[in-house]
């Protein structure tokens, strides 16, 4: 979709959570708390953005409604001297829905179904009934982009591994990958931030967390 916004979009992936450490399928769980490493990653994200933008930058704050994204944003806001309570949340920014796989341990799924992860691309295979496929994520994040196109100036968006890759793919006009039915941006570790301006993406901070496969 064309990008009409004049401001810059800083798209960030939340820090490590207790589900990541336990190797459990996290998906669209509403709240899985950050670990100490996750908070340290959020600290590094906040410091990087402060170095880039300075204190009290003019940013529209957006977050997935999931607790781990909001926790990450809270730490970043301290660094930027911004009011966390000004954040706008939207369920369309949440992580991929995993249906019956939600909350399951990776090891158990591997024994039962095998091959649930495309290791080459770091993306899940199609989940069982009740789960979500990548074309559905592209549809919801595209709708969010259309509805927020008039946001003034720069904005910061905190979200998740899979859903942020689809959002970034849409925003940078990547080709649809036929095996996933959606445009997919490159995988980045937890705690990473990219800047997208007029369809061009630049990595402004690479996190120390896990990649998507399989964490």
N, C-alpha and C positions, 0 to 999 in steps of 0.2 A: 504494500500500500504506500502511496506517496507520503512523504513526511513534510508537513507544512509548518511545523513548529520552528520558531526562530531561536529558541533557547537550546541549551545543552541538556541532555538526559544522562544522569549518572545512575547506571543500573548495577546494583550490588547483590551479591549472594550472601545470605546469613551465615553466621558462625556455626561451628560444630555443635551437635546436640547429643544428648544421652542415647538417642536412637542410633545415631551414626556410630557411636563407640560400640554399641551392642550388636551392630550389624542387623538392625531390624528395618523392615520396610516402613518408611515414614510417610511418604505421600502427602495427602491432604489432612493429616492429623491436625487438629486445631492448636494443640500446644504440646511441644516436646522441648523441655528446657535446655538451654545452652550449658555446655560443660565449662570448666575453667579455661580450657584451650579455646572454646568458642568465644568466651568473653575477651580473651587475649587477642583473638582475631578481630573482634569488633573494635577493640582499643586501637589496633594498628590501622584499621580502616578509618577511624575517626581522625587519627594523627595524620594520615595521608591526605585526607580531604581538607584538614585544617591547613596543612602546608600548601595545598593547591589553591584553596579558596579564601583562606584567612578566617578570622572570627566573624560570627554573625553574618554569614553570606545570605544573600537573597535567594532562598531556595524554597520551592514548593515541595513539601515532604509527602511521599506516598509510601505505603507499605501493604504487603499482603496482610490479611487479617490474622494470620497465624502468630502465635505467641513468640516463636523463635525469631521471626522477622522483626517483631516489635521490640523484643529484648535487644537485638542487635542495633536497631535504630536508637534506642535509649542511650546506649554508650556513645554512639557516634554524635548524637545531639549534645552531649556533655562537652565533647571536644570542640564542636562548632559554636557552642554557646547559644544553641537554639532551643526553643520550647518544644519538647516532645509532644505535648498535648495539642500542637497544631497539625499533627499528622492526619492525613486522610487515608482511610483503609478501604480496600476493595477486594471482595472475594474472587474477582476475576484474576487476581495476581497470585492466588494460592498455588501450591504444588500440584502435580499430576495426581489424579484420584486413582487409587490402586484397587478399589473394590474389595473382593474377598482376600486379596493378598495384604491388605493394610494391616500393619502391626506385626506381620509374620517375620520370623527370623530367616535371613537369607539361606542359612544352612539347611533349614527344614524345607524351604521351597526348592532348593537345588535337588534334594533327595526325592521330593514328590513330583516335580514337573520338569526340572532340568532346563537349561537354556533359556532362563527367564530374562537374561541380560545380553544385549548385543555388545560384546566387549570392544569391538572395533570402534563403535561410535559412542559408547558409554550411555546407551539408552535402553529402557526396558522394552521387552517384547509386549505384545498386546495382552493386557491383564484380563482376568475372567469377567463374567457379567457383573456390571456395577462399576467397573473400572473406566478409565478414560484413555482415549487415543490422542495422538499429537495433533490431528486436524481439529479436534474439539478445543484443545488448548490454544491453537492459532486463532480460532474463531473468537474465543473469549478475550484474549489479550488484544486482538485487533479491535474488538468492540470497545475495550477500555481506552485504547489509543484514540479512537474516533471521538469518544465522549469527553476526553481531556485535552483535545487538540488546542484549546484556547488557554491552557495554563500559561501564565505569564513567565517569561524568563527561564532560568535554569530550574531543574528539579532533581530530586534524589528519590530513587525507587528501590526499596528493599524487598527482595523476594527469594526465589529458590533455584536449585540447580537445573531441573528439567524445564520448568516454566519460564525461567529467565532466558534459557537458550532459545526457546521458541519466540519469545518477545523480541530478543535481539535479532533473530533471523528475520522476523517480520519487519523490524525497523530498518534493517540494512538491506532489505530487498533480496535476500538470498533465494536461490532456486528451491523449489519444493523437492525434498528427497522422496522419491516415489515409495520407498520401503517404509517410510514413516508418515507420508501424506502431509508433510509440513516443512517449512523452511527451518533449518536448525543451525544455530551458531556454534562455534567451537566450545568445548568443555573448558571450564575454568574451576580451580579449586575454591573451596569455601573461604569466605573472607575477601574475595576479589571484587574489584570495581572496574567497570568500563565506562567510557564516555562516548555517547553517540550524538553527533551533530550533523544535521542534514544528510542522514543516511550513512555516515562514515563512523566506524567504531575504532576507538583507541583504548588500550588497557592502561588505566592510570594507577592501579594497585593490584598486585598478584598476591593472593592470600596464601597462608601456610596450611590450609585445611585439606580435606580430601577431595578428590575428583569424584565424578558421578559413578564410576564403575570399580567395584561395587561397594559403596560406603554407607 
